[in-house]
Structures are given as structure tokens and as C-alpha cells.
Amino acid sequence: MENPEILFKSPFKIYVLPKDKITFESELEKQNVEYYCDIENQPMFENGIRYFIQDVDRMKLDKIFTENKIIAHTETISISDYRDEKKAQKLYLKVAGIVIGIIILIMIMERLVK
């Protein structure tokens, strides 16, 4: 449940990647964890969406993060999702392999035509 009163209860800040927002908020609701999402006051989201959560709910958060494979970080320790980077690297390698394969086929075709 989103609750702005958390800001006055000495919360801690956590950042969740935008791709995990729906899953994260759904799990917070299921676990009855009060939170406040500061999306309106946040100019950029590339580092994640800022959430304020009470300190007493840290154990529930750990469970949510591990069970749903959500990548989160604090202001001091920024973490990126390396799974996305691996996917991009695999795509680059596939495209490079296809381009090299096409070039080799063109070279073979030119030799056969001569």
C-alpha cells in the first residue's frame, strides 16, 4: 500500500529498475508492506525508481527480491542488471556471425562466377 506518511517514519530508500516496477509493487501489496513511490519528484529513471520503505520490512524485501529476481540498489551502491547486458552481447554476436557469414557467401559466389 502506498503511504506517504512513511516519509516521516525514518524510512530507507531503495531503487528498483523500471522493468521490475509492476512486479515489485504487486509483491509489496501481497506482503502488506507499506511504501511510498517518489515517481513524481524523480527527473530520470535510468538508475531506478525510488521507493521509501520502513526499516522493519527489510526481511520481507529480501524475500521479494530473491523470489522474483528483482535487481534493486541503494543510493550509495548502484547495481545494473547484468542479465540484460548478456542478452545484448548475445544479440551482437549473432548479428556479427550473420554478417560474417553473408560476406563469406558473397566471396564464394564471386569466385564461382569467375
C-alpha positions in Angstrom: 0.0 0.0 0.0 1.4 3.3 -1.0 1.6 5.6 2.1 3.3 9.0 2.0 3.3 9.0 5.8 6.3 6.7 5.6 8.5 9.7 4.8 8.1 10.8 8.4 8.9 7.4 10.0 12.7 7.3 9.1 12.5 5.2 6.0 15.3 3.9 3.9 15.4 4.4 0.1 15.6 1.6 -2.4 15.8 1.9 -6.2 14.1 -0.6 -8.5 14.6 -0.8 -12.2 11.6 0.4 -14.2 11.1 -3.0 -15.8 10.5 -4.5 -12.4 8.1 -1.8 -11.1 4.9 -3.7 -11.6 6.2 -7.0 -10.2 7.8 -5.2 -7.2 4.7 -3.2 -6.3 2.5 -6.2 -6.7 4.7 -8.2 -4.3 4.7 -5.3 -1.8 0.9 -5.3 -1.8 0.8 -9.1 -1.3 3.3 -8.9 1.6 1.4 -5.9 3.2 4.5 -3.7 3.0 3.8 0.0 3.2 5.8 2.0 0.8 5.9 5.4 -0.9 7.0 5.7 -4.6 8.6 9.0 -5.3 8.0 8.8 -9.1 6.6 12.4 -9.5 9.7 14.0 -8.0 12.2 11.9 -9.8 13.5 13.5 -13.1 15.2 10.5 -14.6 14.6 6.7 -14.1 17.7 5.1 -15.7 19.1 4.4 -12.2 15.7 3.1 -11.0 12.5 4.3 -9.4 12.9 5.5 -5.8 10.9 3.8 -3.1 10.7 4.7 0.6 10.1 1.7 2.8 10.2 1.2 6.6 13.2 -0.3 8.1 11.2 -3.1 9.8 10.2 -4.5 6.4 13.7 -5.3 5.2 13.3 -9.1 5.7 10.2 -9.0 3.5 12.0 -7.0 0.9 14.9 -9.6 0.8 12.3 -12.3 0.2 10.6 -10.3 -2.6 13.9 -9.6 -4.3 15.2 -13.1 -4.2 12.0 -14.9 -5.2 11.2 -12.6 -8.1 14.8 -12.0 -9.2 14.4 -8.2 -8.9 17.5 -6.1 -9.1 17.5 -3.2 -6.6 20.1 -0.9 -5.2 20.6 2.0 -2.7 21.9 5.5 -3.5 25.4 4.6 -2.5 25.7 1.2 -4.2 24.4 1.3 -7.7 23.9 -2.0 -9.5 22.9 -2.7 -13.0 21.1 -5.8 -14.3 23.9 -7.8 -16.0 21.3 -10.3 -17.4 20.2 -7.5 -19.8 23.8 -6.9 -20.8 24.3 -10.6 -21.5 21.3 -10.6 -23.8 22.6 -7.6 -25.7 26.1 -9.2 -26.1 24.5 -12.4 -27.4 22.5 -10.4 -29.9 25.6 -8.5 -31.1 27.5 -11.8 -31.5 24.6 -13.3 -33.5 24.4 -10.3 -35.8 28.2 -10.3 -36.3 28.1 -14.0 -37.1 25.3 -13.5 -39.7 27.2 -10.5 -41.3 30.4 -12.5 -41.5 28.5 -15.5 -42.9 26.9 -13.3 -45.6 30.3 -11.8 -46.5 31.9 -15.3 -46.8 29.0 -16.4 -49.0 29.4 -13.4 -51.3 33.1 -14.1 -51.6 32.5 -17.7 -52.5 29.8 -16.8 -55.0 32.2 -14.3 -56.7 34.9 -16.9 -57.1 32.4 -19.4 -58.6 31.1 -16.8 -61.1 34.7 -16.0 -62.3 
